Amino acid sequence: MRTTVTIDDDLLRRAKQAAGARGETLGSLVEEALRRLLAEATTRRPGVELPLFMGGTGPRPGVDLTSNAALEDLTDEDRRAAV
């Protein structure tokens, strides 16, 4: 298929040089680049395994996580205990 695209002049010059150095046409170079880009975009990357914490963590019993004052008091207690 024949189509028209607008390409930056410097990029087009470099693409033509690269195609010539590889002994291929500009069209085949552009096709290959698009195939690689589209294949990369559809390839799913493996998920990241996140650590799972089972117990032993979390707020102390009775701590109100919605109260800034309670959290500040708790932080102050921890600081005094560490000294």
Secondary structure per residue as TSV (DSSP state, phi and psi in degrees):
chain	resnum	aa	ss	phi	psi
A	1	M	-	360.0	143.8
A	2	R	-	-105.8	134.8
A	3	T	-	-147.5	168.6
A	4	T	-	-118.9	132.1
A	5	V	-	-131.7	155.0
A	6	T	-	-100.1	123.8
A	7	I	-	-128.7	140.3
A	8	D	-	-52.2	136.0
A	9	D	H	-56.7	-45.1
A	10	D	H	-65.8	-41.1
A	11	L	H	-63.9	-41.6
A	12	L	H	-63.6	-43.4
A	13	R	H	-59.8	-45.4
A	14	R	H	-66.4	-37.4
A	15	A	H	-65.7	-41.1
A	16	K	H	-63.2	-41.7
A	17	Q	H	-62.9	-43.0
A	18	A	H	-64.9	-41.6
A	19	A	H	-63.4	-44.1
A	20	G	H	-62.9	-41.1
A	21	A	H	-64.8	-28.6
A	22	R	H	-91.0	-4.3
A	23	G	T	72.8	32.3
A	24	E	-	-131.8	172.1
A	25	T	-	-83.2	161.8
A	26	L	H	-60.7	-40.1
A	27	G	H	-59.5	-43.7
A	28	S	H	-69.3	-33.7
A	29	L	H	-64.9	-44.3
A	30	V	H	-65.1	-42.3
A	31	E	H	-59.0	-46.4
A	32	E	H	-62.6	-42.7
A	33	A	H	-63.4	-42.4
A	34	L	H	-66.2	-41.3
A	35	R	H	-59.8	-45.3
A	36	R	H	-63.0	-44.9
A	37	L	H	-61.8	-45.8
A	38	L	H	-70.1	-35.8
A	39	A	H	-66.6	-39.1
A	40	E	H	-65.2	-38.6
A	41	A	H	-69.5	-28.8
A	42	T	H	-94.7	-11.7
A	43	T	S	-77.0	125.4
A	44	R	-	-82.1	133.2
A	45	R	-	-84.0	147.6
A	46	P	-	-63.5	143.9
A	47	G	-	-68.8	160.8
A	48	V	-	-95.2	131.0
A	49	E	-	-84.2	120.9
A	50	L	-	-95.8	144.9
A	51	P	-	-68.0	146.9
A	52	L	-	-115.5	121.4
A	53	F	-	-99.4	123.4
A	54	M	-	-112.1	94.0
A	55	G	S	75.1	168.7
A	56	G	S	79.4	-1.2
A	57	T	-	-129.8	171.8
A	58	G	S	110.2	179.6
A	59	P	-	-72.0	156.6
A	60	R	-	-68.1	150.0
A	61	P	T	-58.0	136.6
A	62	G	T	88.7	-4.3
A	63	V	-	-82.7	128.7
A	64	D	-	-92.0	104.1
A	65	L	T	-71.5	-10.6
A	66	T	T	-92.7	-1.6
A	67	S	-	-110.6	112.4
A	68	N	H	-60.5	-38.6
A	69	A	H	-63.8	-43.2
A	70	A	H	-64.0	-40.6
A	71	L	H	-66.9	-38.6
A	72	E	H	-65.5	-42.0
A	73	D	H	-60.2	-43.9
A	74	L	H	-62.7	-43.3
A	75	T	H	-61.8	-42.4
A	76	D	H	-62.4	-40.6
A	77	E	H	-61.7	-43.2
A	78	D	H	-63.8	-39.0
A	79	R	H	-66.3	-43.6
A	80	R	H	-64.5	-37.2
A	81	A	H	-69.5	-29.3
A	82	A	H	-77.4	-19.9
A	83	V	-	-82.3	360.0
